[in-house]
Amino acid sequence: MSQDDPDRHDFATPHLAASVMAHGAELCRLQNGAGLDYLWPAAPAWPRHAPVLFPIVGRLADDTLVHDGKSYRLTQHGFARDRRFTWIERSATGCLLRLEDDAETQAMYPFRFRFEVRYAVTDATLEITYTVINTGSAVLPASIGAHPAFRWPLDPTRAKEDYALTFDHDETAPLYGVESGLLTVTDRASPIAGRRLALNDGLFTADALILPNPDSRSVRLAAADGPALTVSWEGFDQLGIWSKPGADFVCIEPWCGMASPADFVGEFIRKPWLMLLPPGESHAAIHRMTVEA
């Protein structure tokens, strides 16, 4: 266990081992008790493991945030994934990291905040709690999101097309489209048949699949047999599913917030799907990953 490593913390149960980096509070290892890797290794096709998205999810038009008539440059998915968090707690079964506003964040996002990410393992489940606290005197407009990439296929001897995502409810409503990182005005027909989404690279040629209001609160990645993974969530309103065609990963992404609609202009605080936290208030969202050998 790397409690003395300033850059990384390792923690485990007999059934699950995880590691988190101070950089971005990013999960960088997820293994079952036999050492099978479930997390994408940040290979060149996409050089991240599981970035944390804050204070936006997706893009803003022209990467520009407008507040009180002043423009700020804020790029896709926000800055948290590229900032170093502070270790608050570290133990044999988890950790707590914190990011607070400073002069650098204020230059991109002119709001006061405290953002905490807590990791905890129990048996074969990793639970991640994201908490946003408004430490300022005005309303805090923000989004949070998870962006973990899982190996696809989980069993390297299987074909990618052997895998499917199975939701806990039927999900047949139209999806939101995305173009150049912004939501389009045209819905996409859902490729989900009832509760099942058969996976193949062709699903992602037009970017992510976005469920704006899923009924489900869990989804299972599995083939007919072999290792599997269940992702579940609370306090998140949307879900993104994404892969880079040809790469051996699939991202299952609970979100509280989405990219700007392509036709949205105006003050950031009026952007759809934001959390609007009054001074002193907070919002917590929970994300779980359960591995099956």
C-alpha positions as CSV (number, residue, x, y, z in Angstrom):
1,M,0.0,0.0,0.0
2,S,1.5,3.3,-1.1
3,Q,0.4,5.7,1.7
4,D,3.8,7.4,1.5
5,D,3.7,8.0,-2.2
6,P,2.6,11.6,-2.8
7,D,1.4,10.9,-6.3
8,R,-0.6,7.6,-5.9
9,H,-2.5,5.6,-3.4
10,D,-3.2,1.8,-3.5
11,F,-5.9,0.1,-1.5
12,A,-7.7,-3.2,-1.7
13,T,-9.9,-6.0,-0.4
14,P,-9.2,-9.7,-1.1
15,H,-11.5,-9.4,-4.1
16,L,-10.6,-6.0,-5.5
17,A,-7.5,-3.8,-5.8
18,A,-7.6,-0.1,-6.8
19,S,-5.2,2.8,-7.2
20,V,-5.8,6.5,-7.4
21,M,-3.5,9.4,-8.5
22,A,-3.4,12.8,-7.0
23,H,-3.3,14.2,-10.5
24,G,-7.0,14.6,-11.4
25,A,-8.1,12.3,-8.5
26,E,-8.1,9.7,-11.3
27,L,-8.6,6.0,-10.8
28,C,-5.7,4.3,-12.5
29,R,-6.1,0.6,-11.5
30,L,-9.0,-1.7,-11.0
31,Q,-8.2,-5.4,-10.6
32,N,-10.1,-8.4,-9.2
33,G,-8.5,-10.7,-6.6
34,A,-6.8,-12.7,-9.3
35,G,-5.1,-9.7,-10.8
36,L,-7.3,-9.3,-13.9
37,D,-7.4,-5.7,-15.1
38,Y,-10.8,-4.2,-15.8
39,L,-9.6,-0.6,-16.4
40,W,-8.1,0.7,-19.7
41,P,-4.4,1.3,-19.2
42,A,-4.3,4.9,-20.7
43,A,-2.7,3.5,-23.9
44,P,-1.9,5.9,-26.8
45,A,-5.4,5.4,-28.5
46,W,-6.8,7.4,-25.5
47,P,-4.2,8.4,-22.9
48,R,-6.5,8.5,-19.8
49,H,-7.9,5.9,-17.4
50,A,-11.0,7.4,-15.8
51,P,-10.9,11.2,-15.7
52,V,-13.1,13.1,-13.3
53,L,-15.2,15.8,-15.0
54,F,-15.8,19.1,-13.3
55,P,-17.0,21.9,-13.5
56,I,-18.5,21.0,-16.9
57,V,-19.3,17.8,-18.8
58,G,-18.7,18.0,-22.5
59,R,-18.0,21.2,-24.3
60,L,-19.1,24.8,-24.3
61,A,-19.6,26.6,-27.6
62,D,-16.2,28.0,-28.6
63,D,-14.9,26.7,-25.2
64,T,-16.2,29.9,-23.8
65,L,-18.0,30.5,-20.5
66,V,-19.9,33.8,-20.2
67,H,-20.6,35.2,-16.7
68,D,-21.8,38.7,-16.0
69,G,-21.0,39.6,-19.6
70,K,-17.4,38.6,-19.3
71,S,-15.9,35.7,-21.3
72,Y,-13.7,32.9,-19.8
73,R,-11.9,30.1,-21.6
74,L,-13.0,26.7,-20.3
75,T,-12.2,23.7,-22.4
76,Q,-13.9,20.3,-22.8
77,H,-14.8,18.5,-19.5
78,G,-13.4,21.2,-17.4
79,F,-10.1,21.5,-15.5
80,A,-10.4,19.0,-12.6
81,R,-9.0,16.1,-14.6
82,D,-5.7,18.1,-15.1
83,R,-5.3,19.5,-11.6
84,R,-3.5,18.0,-8.7
85,F,-5.9,17.2,-5.8
86,T,-4.9,17.3,-2.1
87,W,-4.9,14.1,-0.1
88,I,-7.3,14.5,2.9
89,E,-7.5,10.8,4.0
90,R,-5.7,7.7,3.0
91,S,-6.4,4.2,4.4
92,A,-6.1,0.5,3.5
93,T,-9.5,0.6,1.9
94,G,-9.8,4.0,0.3
95,C,-9.0,7.7,0.2
96,L,-10.4,11.2,0.1
97,L,-9.1,13.9,-2.2
98,R,-10.0,17.6,-2.5
99,L,-9.8,20.4,-5.0
100,E,-10.6,24.1,-4.1
101,D,-10.8,27.2,-6.2
102,D,-7.7,29.3,-6.6
103,A,-6.4,32.1,-8.9
104,E,-5.9,29.6,-11.7
105,T,-9.4,28.2,-11.6
106,Q,-11.0,31.6,-11.1
107,A,-9.4,32.7,-14.4
108,M,-11.4,29.9,-16.2
109,Y,-14.4,29.6,-13.9
110,P,-15.2,32.6,-11.7
111,F,-16.9,30.7,-8.8
112,R,-16.0,29.6,-5.3
113,F,-16.2,25.8,-4.7
114,R,-14.8,22.8,-2.9
115,F,-14.9,19.5,-4.8
116,E,-14.2,16.2,-3.0
117,V,-13.8,12.7,-4.4
118,R,-13.9,9.8,-2.0
119,Y,-12.9,6.2,-3.0
120,A,-13.8,3.2,-0.9
121,V,-13.6,-0.6,-1.5
122,T,-15.9,-3.2,0.0
123,D,-15.7,-6.8,-1.1
124,A,-15.7,-6.7,-4.9
125,T,-17.2,-3.1,-5.2
126,L,-15.5,0.2,-5.6
127,E,-17.6,3.1,-4.5
128,I,-16.8,6.7,-5.6
129,T,-18.6,9.7,-4.0
130,Y,-18.3,13.1,-5.7
131,T,-19.3,16.1,-3.6
132,V,-19.5,19.7,-4.8
133,I,-19.8,22.4,-2.1
134,N,-20.6,26.0,-2.8
135,T,-18.2,28.0,-0.6
136,G,-19.1,31.3,-2.2
137,S,-21.8,33.9,-1.7
138,A,-23.6,33.4,-5.1
139,V,-25.3,30.5,-6.8
140,L,-22.7,27.9,-8.0
141,P,-23.5,26.6,-11.5
142,A,-21.7,23.3,-12.1
143,S,-21.7,19.8,-13.6
144,I,-19.9,16.7,-12.5
145,G,-19.3,13.5,-14.4
146,A,-17.4,10.2,-14.4
147,H,-15.5,9.0,-17.5
148,P,-14.0,5.6,-16.7
149,A,-12.8,3.5,-19.6
150,F,-13.1,-0.3,-19.2
151,R,-11.3,-2.9,-21.2
152,W,-13.4,-4.2,-24.1
153,P,-13.2,-7.1,-24.3
154,L,-12.7,-7.9,-20.6
155,D,-11.4,-11.3,-21.6
156,P,-8.7,-10.7,-24.3
157,T,-9.5,-14.1,-25.9
158,R,-13.0,-12.9,-26.7
159,A,-14.2,-10.8,-29.6
160,K,-15.5,-7.3,-28.9
161,E,-18.8,-8.2,-30.5
162,D,-19.3,-10.9,-27.9
163,Y,-20.1,-8.2,-25.4
164,A,-23.2,-6.3,-24.5
165,L,-24.4,-3.8,-22.0
166,T,-27.5,-4.8,-20.1
167,F,-29.5,-2.1,-18.3
168,D,-31.7,-2.7,-15.3
169,H,-34.7,-1.1,-17.1
170,D,-35.8,-0.8,-20.8
171,E,-34.0,2.1,-22.4
172,T,-35.7,2.7,-25.8
173,A,-36.2,6.5,-25.8
174,P,-34.3,8.5,-28.4
175,L,-30.7,9.5,-27.6
176,Y,-29.2,12.9,-27.9
177,G,-26.8,13.4,-30.8
178,V,-23.5,15.1,-30.5
179,E,-21.4,16.9,-33.1
180,S,-18.0,18.6,-32.5
181,G,-18.6,18.0,-28.8
182,L,-22.0,19.9,-28.7
183,L,-25.5,18.5,-28.5
184,T,-27.4,18.6,-31.8
185,V,-31.0,19.5,-32.2
186,T,-31.8,16.1,-33.8
187,D,-32.3,13.1,-31.7
188,R,-30.7,9.8,-32.5
189,A,-32.7,6.6,-32.7
190,S,-31.8,4.3,-29.9
191,P,-29.8,1.2,-30.7
192,I,-30.8,-0.3,-27.4
193,A,-33.2,-3.3,-27.7
194,G,-35.2,-3.3,-24.5
195,R,-32.5,-3.5,-21.9
196,R,-29.7,-4.8,-24.1
197,L,-27.2,-2.8,-26.2
198,A,-25.1,-5.2,-28.4
199,L,-21.6,-3.6,-28.6
200,N,-19.7,-3.0,-31.8
201,D,-17.4,-0.2,-33.0
202,G,-20.0,1.1,-35.4
203,L,-22.1,2.4,-32.5
204,F,-19.5,5.2,-31.9
205,T,-18.7,6.5,-35.4
206,A,-21.0,9.5,-34.6
207,D,-19.4,10.0,-31.2
208,A,-21.0,9.1,-27.8
209,L,-24.4,7.6,-27.1
210,I,-26.1,10.0,-24.7
211,L,-29.1,8.9,-22.6
212,P,-30.5,12.3,-21.3
213,N,-32.9,10.7,-18.8
214,P,-32.3,7.0,-18.3
215,D,-34.7,5.0,-16.2
216,S,-31.8,2.6,-15.3
217,R,-29.5,3.1,-12.4
218,S,-27.1,0.2,-13.3
219,V,-25.7,-1.4,-16.4
220,R,-23.7,-4.7,-16.7
221,L,-20.8,-5.2,-19.2
222,A,-20.5,-8.9,-20.0
223,A,-20.2,-11.6,-22.6
224,A,-22.1,-14.9,-22.4
225,D,-19.6,-16.0,-19.7
226,G,-16.3,-14.9,-18.2
227,P,-15.4,-11.7,-16.3
228,A,-18.1,-9.0,-16.1
229,L,-18.6,-5.6,-14.6
230,T,-21.6,-3.8,-13.2
231,V,-21.6,0.0,-13.0
232,S,-24.3,1.7,-10.9
233,W,-25.0,5.2,-9.8
234,E,-27.0,7.6,-7.6
235,G,-27.4,11.3,-7.9
236,F,-26.5,11.4,-11.6
237,D,-29.1,12.3,-14.1
238,Q,-27.6,11.4,-17.5
239,L,-25.5,8.6,-18.9
240,G,-22.9,8.7,-21.7
241,I,-21.5,5.6,-23.5
242,W,-18.4,6.1,-25.6
243,S,-15.5,4.4,-27.3
244,K,-13.0,5.5,-29.9
245,P,-13.7,3.2,-32.9
246,G,-11.0,0.6,-33.1
247,A,-9.8,1.1,-29.5
248,D,-10.2,-1.7,-27.0
249,F,-12.2,0.2,-24.4
250,V,-15.7,1.3,-23.6
251,C,-16.6,4.2,-21.3
252,I,-19.7,4.0,-19.1
253,E,-20.2,7.6,-17.8
254,P,-22.8,8.7,-15.3
255,W,-23.2,12.5,-15.6
256,C,-24.9,15.3,-13.7
257,G,-24.9,17.8,-16.7
258,M,-24.2,17.6,-20.4
259,A,-22.5,19.6,-23.2
260,S,-24.0,22.8,-24.4
261,P,-26.7,22.5,-27.1
262,A,-25.3,23.6,-30.4
263,D,-27.7,26.6,-30.5
264,F,-27.1,27.8,-26.9
265,V,-25.8,31.3,-26.4
266,G,-25.8,33.5,-23.4
267,E,-24.8,33.4,-19.7
268,F,-23.4,30.2,-18.5
269,I,-25.8,30.0,-15.5
270,R,-28.7,29.6,-18.0
271,K,-27.1,26.6,-19.8
272,P,-29.4,23.6,-19.6
273,W,-28.7,20.7,-17.2
274,L,-26.5,22.5,-14.7
275,M,-26.7,22.0,-11.0
276,L,-27.5,25.4,-9.4
277,L,-26.2,25.2,-5.8
278,P,-27.1,28.1,-3.4
279,P,-24.4,29.4,-1.1
280,G,-23.4,26.8,1.5
281,E,-25.3,24.0,-0.2
282,S,-23.7,20.8,-1.7
283,H,-24.5,18.0,-4.1
284,A,-23.2,14.4,-3.7
285,A,-23.3,11.7,-6.4
286,I,-22.3,8.1,-6.0
287,H,-20.7,5.8,-8.7
288,R,-20.0,2.1,-8.1
289,M,-18.1,-0.5,-10.0
290,T,-18.5,-4.2,-9.1
291,V,-16.3,-6.8,-10.7
292,E,-17.2,-10.4,-11.4
293,A,-14.5,-12.9,-12.2
